[in-house]
Amino acid sequence: MTQHRRWYDKDPELKEALELLCLSAEDTKDQAAKFILRLQEQVAADVIEKLYETLKQYEGKGSRWYDNDPVMMKAIELLRVAPPNVQRKAAKKLLMALDKNSFEDLEIIEETENSK
């Protein structure tokens, strides 16, 4: 049985997107974080509260590549608590943007069944 070390290892596209993002230039990371943060519109309020609790716990203290950047940490944690279908859509869009090295005209994730 395969063990997953990180929450995003379960989805190959999400794993690839976050690993590429980790290796990206700082300005690319900033653009990606802004894109991911737009997911807040599609995540329930109780999930957002859990997100803020996690941020308080790890901000500046963790050993993950995004823990020392408060905006990136918020973005990645938001992605982590998003529903799997939203994670997948975001990963695909991140991969496209990272491939093009441009986040211009990158649309927010389409409405999900949960947000209708």
TIVEXLUM-351470 format. One record per residue (C-alpha): x, y, z; residue in one letter; residue number from 1. Coordinates in nm, 2 decimals, always signed. Layout:
<pts>
+--------+--------+--------+----+-----+
!   east !  north !     up ! aa !   i !
+--------+--------+--------+----+-----+
!      X !      Y !      Z !  a ! NUM !
...
+--------+--------+--------+----+-----+
</pts>
This chain:
<pts>
+--------+--------+--------+----+-----+
!   east !  north !     up ! aa !   i !
+--------+--------+--------+----+-----+
!  +0.00 !  +0.00 !  +0.00 !  m !   1 !
!  +0.13 !  +0.34 !  -0.10 !  t !   2 !
!  +0.19 !  +0.59 !  +0.19 !  q !   3 !
!  +0.15 !  +0.96 !  +0.12 !  h !   4 !
!  +0.37 !  +1.20 !  +0.32 !  r !   5 !
!  +0.20 !  +1.52 !  +0.22 !  r !   6 !
!  -0.17 !  +1.59 !  +0.17 !  w !   7 !
!  -0.13 !  +1.67 !  -0.20 !  y !   8 !
!  +0.06 !  +1.35 !  -0.28 !  d !   9 !
!  -0.27 !  +1.17 !  -0.34 !  k !  10 !
!  -0.35 !  +1.36 !  -0.66 !  d !  11 !
!  -0.07 !  +1.35 !  -0.92 !  p !  12 !
!  -0.17 !  +1.67 !  -1.09 !  e !  13 !
!  -0.19 !  +1.86 !  -0.76 !  l !  14 !
!  +0.14 !  +1.71 !  -0.66 !  k !  15 !
!  +0.30 !  +1.82 !  -0.98 !  e !  16 !
!  +0.15 !  +2.17 !  -0.96 !  a !  17 !
!  +0.27 !  +2.23 !  -0.61 !  l !  18 !
!  +0.62 !  +2.09 !  -0.67 !  e !  19 !
!  +0.66 !  +2.31 !  -0.98 !  l !  20 !
!  +0.53 !  +2.61 !  -0.78 !  l !  21 !
!  +0.78 !  +2.54 !  -0.51 !  c !  22 !
!  +1.06 !  +2.56 !  -0.77 !  l !  23 !
!  +0.92 !  +2.88 !  -0.93 !  s !  24 !
!  +1.05 !  +3.23 !  -0.91 !  a !  25 !
!  +0.92 !  +3.45 !  -0.63 !  e !  26 !
!  +0.71 !  +3.67 !  -0.86 !  d !  27 !
!  +0.55 !  +3.35 !  -1.01 !  t !  28 !
!  +0.47 !  +3.23 !  -0.66 !  k !  29 !
!  +0.31 !  +3.57 !  -0.57 !  d !  30 !
!  +0.09 !  +3.55 !  -0.88 !  q !  31 !
!  +0.00 !  +3.18 !  -0.80 !  a !  32 !
!  -0.09 !  +3.27 !  -0.44 !  a !  33 !
!  -0.32 !  +3.55 !  -0.56 !  k !  34 !
!  -0.49 !  +3.30 !  -0.80 !  f !  35 !
!  -0.53 !  +3.04 !  -0.53 !  i !  36 !
!  -0.67 !  +3.29 !  -0.27 !  l !  37 !
!  -0.96 !  +3.35 !  -0.50 !  r !  38 !
!  -1.08 !  +3.00 !  -0.41 !  l !  39 !
!  -1.21 !  +3.15 !  -0.08 !  q !  40 !
!  -1.53 !  +3.24 !  -0.27 !  e !  41 !
!  -1.60 !  +2.86 !  -0.31 !  q !  42 !
!  -1.50 !  +2.73 !  +0.03 !  v !  43 !
!  -1.75 !  +2.73 !  +0.32 !  a !  44 !
!  -1.71 !  +2.96 !  +0.62 !  a !  45 !
!  -1.64 !  +2.68 !  +0.87 !  d !  46 !
!  -1.36 !  +2.57 !  +0.65 !  v !  47 !
!  -1.22 !  +2.92 !  +0.64 !  i !  48 !
!  -1.22 !  +2.93 !  +1.02 !  e !  49 !
!  -1.02 !  +2.60 !  +1.03 !  k !  50 !
!  -0.78 !  +2.76 !  +0.78 !  l !  51 !
!  -0.72 !  +3.06 !  +1.01 !  y !  52 !
!  -0.66 !  +2.83 !  +1.31 !  e !  53 !
!  -0.40 !  +2.64 !  +1.11 !  t !  54 !
!  -0.23 !  +2.96 !  +1.00 !  l !  55 !
!  -0.19 !  +3.08 !  +1.36 !  k !  56 !
!  -0.04 !  +2.74 !  +1.45 !  q !  57 !
!  +0.23 !  +2.72 !  +1.18 !  y !  58 !
!  +0.30 !  +3.08 !  +1.05 !  e !  59 !
!  +0.67 !  +3.13 !  +1.06 !  g !  60 !
!  +0.73 !  +2.81 !  +1.26 !  k !  61 !
!  +0.68 !  +2.53 !  +1.01 !  g !  62 !
!  +0.94 !  +2.36 !  +0.79 !  s !  63 !
!  +0.73 !  +2.35 !  +0.47 !  r !  64 !
!  +0.86 !  +2.55 !  +0.18 !  w !  65 !
!  +0.56 !  +2.79 !  +0.20 !  y !  66 !
!  +0.55 !  +2.84 !  +0.58 !  d !  67 !
!  +0.77 !  +3.16 !  +0.58 !  n !  68 !
!  +0.55 !  +3.35 !  +0.33 !  d !  69 !
!  +0.22 !  +3.44 !  +0.49 !  p !  70 !
!  +0.04 !  +3.49 !  +0.16 !  v !  71 !
!  +0.16 !  +3.17 !  +0.01 !  m !  72 !
!  +0.09 !  +2.98 !  +0.33 !  m !  73 !
!  -0.27 !  +3.10 !  +0.33 !  k !  74 !
!  -0.31 !  +3.01 !  -0.04 !  a !  75 !
!  -0.17 !  +2.66 !  +0.00 !  i !  76 !
!  -0.37 !  +2.60 !  +0.32 !  e !  77 !
!  -0.68 !  +2.72 !  +0.14 !  l !  78 !
!  -0.61 !  +2.48 !  -0.14 !  l !  79 !
!  -0.56 !  +2.20 !  +0.11 !  r !  80 !
!  -0.90 !  +2.24 !  +0.27 !  v !  81 !
!  -1.08 !  +2.29 !  -0.06 !  a !  82 !
!  -1.30 !  +2.00 !  -0.19 !  p !  83 !
!  -1.10 !  +1.75 !  -0.40 !  p !  84 !
!  -1.28 !  +1.86 !  -0.73 !  n !  85 !
!  -1.18 !  +2.22 !  -0.66 !  v !  86 !
!  -0.82 !  +2.11 !  -0.59 !  q !  87 !
!  -0.80 !  +1.92 !  -0.92 !  r !  88 !
!  -0.94 !  +2.22 !  -1.12 !  k !  89 !
!  -0.70 !  +2.46 !  -0.95 !  a !  90 !
!  -0.40 !  +2.22 !  -1.01 !  a !  91 !
!  -0.48 !  +2.20 !  -1.38 !  k !  92 !
!  -0.50 !  +2.58 !  -1.41 !  k !  93 !
!  -0.18 !  +2.62 !  -1.21 !  l !  94 !
!  +0.00 !  +2.38 !  -1.43 !  l !  95 !
!  -0.12 !  +2.57 !  -1.74 !  m !  96 !
!  -0.02 !  +2.90 !  -1.60 !  a !  97 !
!  +0.32 !  +2.77 !  -1.48 !  l !  98 !
!  +0.38 !  +2.62 !  -1.82 !  d !  99 !
!  +0.30 !  +2.95 !  -1.99 !  k ! 100 !
!  +0.48 !  +3.14 !  -1.72 !  n ! 101 !
!  +0.18 !  +3.38 !  -1.71 !  s ! 102 !
!  -0.12 !  +3.41 !  -1.47 !  f ! 103 !
!  -0.28 !  +3.68 !  -1.69 !  e ! 104 !
!  -0.64 !  +3.60 !  -1.79 !  d ! 105 !
!  -0.64 !  +3.30 !  -1.57 !  l ! 106 !
!  -1.00 !  +3.25 !  -1.47 !  e ! 107 !
!  -1.11 !  +3.16 !  -1.12 !  i ! 108 !
!  -1.23 !  +2.81 !  -1.08 !  i ! 109 !
!  -1.58 !  +2.76 !  -1.22 !  e ! 110 !
!  -1.87 !  +2.72 !  -0.98 !  e ! 111 !
!  -1.89 !  +2.39 !  -0.81 !  t ! 112 !
!  -2.20 !  +2.20 !  -0.72 !  e ! 113 !
!  -2.15 !  +2.30 !  -0.35 !  n ! 114 !
!  -2.14 !  +2.67 !  -0.43 !  s ! 115 !
!  -2.46 !  +2.68 !  -0.63 !  k ! 116 !
+--------+--------+--------+----+-----+
</pts>
